[in-house]
């Protein structure tokens, strides 16, 4: 029997308090408590498309700090939940949403890198903070679109679908370098 791929953590600073419970092998259930309604909507969307169960509570002194610390906590939770069992590791998703067409490609390689096309600087920062704290390589490319809401939401959906694919267990490692240690 394999270990449950779950994580629970809290991030508290003078500016924010964020708690995350994440089950990578969930069904997309979520319970998000956050005063920033768009962040609430995006994290719920992420959970649904990744099929990760997510319990999230986030609050703080301003939107920038809450968005940043939520991304850091969620990234750390993904890293912690995955452990070191072999996974597919890489995945991508091209996702349309009305006028928006977004591509996400990622590698769970513990060499953090983020190249993000996003029309909203706060959510560009979210994706970068998430990638750095999860230790992943993340590319988000805005292929086309003009509605900022659709572009950001399509990015969260595509990130969820790509993470779902990359986190699927496999019987053996793909890397020629040995196991990737997400520590």
N, C-alpha and C positions, 0 to 999 in steps of 0.2 A: 504494500500500500504506500502511495506517495504522501509526502508531507502536504498539509494544507498550504496553499499559496495565499496567505493572508498577512496583513500588516495593520497595526494600530499604532498611532503616534500622535503626539501633541507638539505644537510649536508655539511657544509663548515668548513675546518680546515686550518691551515697554510700549510698543505701538499696536500689537495685534495678539490675538489668541486664535489658533486654528487647531482643530482636532480632526483626524482622518481615520476611518476604518475602511479597509479596502480588501476585497476578495477577488483575486484575478480570475478565479474559476466560478464566478457567480453567473447571474442571469440578466444583469442590467438593472437590478433594483437599486433605488437610491432614496436617501433621506437627507436633503440638503437644507441647512438653516444658515442663511446669509442675507444681510441687509441689502447687498448690491444685487438687484434683481437680474441684471444681465449675466453676472458671474454665476448666480444660482442656476439660471437657465442653461448656461454653457457647461457647467460641471455636470448637471443632470443629463444633458445631451451626450457628453463624453461617456458617462457611465453606461447609458443605454446603447450607444454604438460600439463600445468596447466589450459589452456584456460583462462588465465588472460591477460587483455590488459595491456601493459607495455610501458611507455615512460621513457627512462633512458638516462641521460647524465652524463658521469663520466670521470674525468681527474685528473691528479695530478703529483707529483714529481717522483714516482716510482711505479712499478707493485704491490709490496706488499701493499703499502698504498691504492692504487686505488681499488684493489681487496677486501681488508678488509673493506674499507668505503662503497663500493658498497653493500657488504653483509649486513652491519649494516643498511644502508638506506633501502634496500629491506625488511629486517626483520621487521624494524619499520613500514614500509608501510603496510605489511601484518597484523601486529597487529592492527594498526590504522583502516584499512579498515574493519576488521571483527567486531569491536565493541563488543557488548555483547549479540547479538541475538543467539539463540540456533543453533548449527551446529553439524554435525556428529562427529566431534572432533578427532576421530582416523581413521587412514587409513594406508595401506601399499601397496607396489607395488614391484613385482619381475620383472625385466626388462632385457632382453637379448639385446646385441648389438655386433654382430660378436662374437669374442672370450670372450667378457665380459658378466658376469651375476652378477647383483647387486640387492640387496634388500634394500628398504627403508621402515622404519616404523616410524610413528610419532604420537604425541598426542598434540593437541592444548590446553594445560592444564595450562599454565602460571607457570610452574615449569621448567625453562630452564635446559636442559641437552643435551649433544651431545657426541655420541660415533661413531667415523667416521673412516671407512677403506677407505683410498684414497692414491694412489701412489704419488700424488703431494702435497707437504707440503703447497703450496699457496692455493690450493683448499680445502685441509683439513681445513685450517684456514677460508676460505670462508664459508664452511658449519657450522663450529662452531660459527663463528660470526653471521651468519644468524639466527641460532637456539637461541642464547643468546638474540639477539635483538628482535626477534619475540616472545620470551618467550615460546618456544615449546620444547618438548622432541623429539629428532631426533636420529635415529640409521640408519647408512648406513653401510651395510655389503657387502664386496666384496666376492662373492661366488667363482668366478673363473675369469680368464682373465690374459692377459699379455701385451696388448697394453694400455699404460697409457692414451692416448687420448680416447679410447673406454671406459675405466673404469670411467674416469671423466665424459664423456658425458652421459653414462648410468646412472650415479648418478644424474645428473641434470634432465634427463628425468624422472627417477623414483620419484625424489623429486617433480617434477611438477605434475605427475599423483596422487601421494599420497596426496599432498596438495589440488588438485581439489576435491578428495573424502572427505577429512576431513572438507573442508570449505562449503560443501553443507548444505543449510538451512534445519532445521527440526522443527517440531511443538513443541517439548518439549525437556527439558534437559535430558541428559543421566546420568549426575553425581548425586550421592547421597549427595554431599556436597553443592549443590546449584550452581548457575551460576558461570562460570569461568569469572573473570573480567580481560580483556586484557587492562589494563590502563598503 
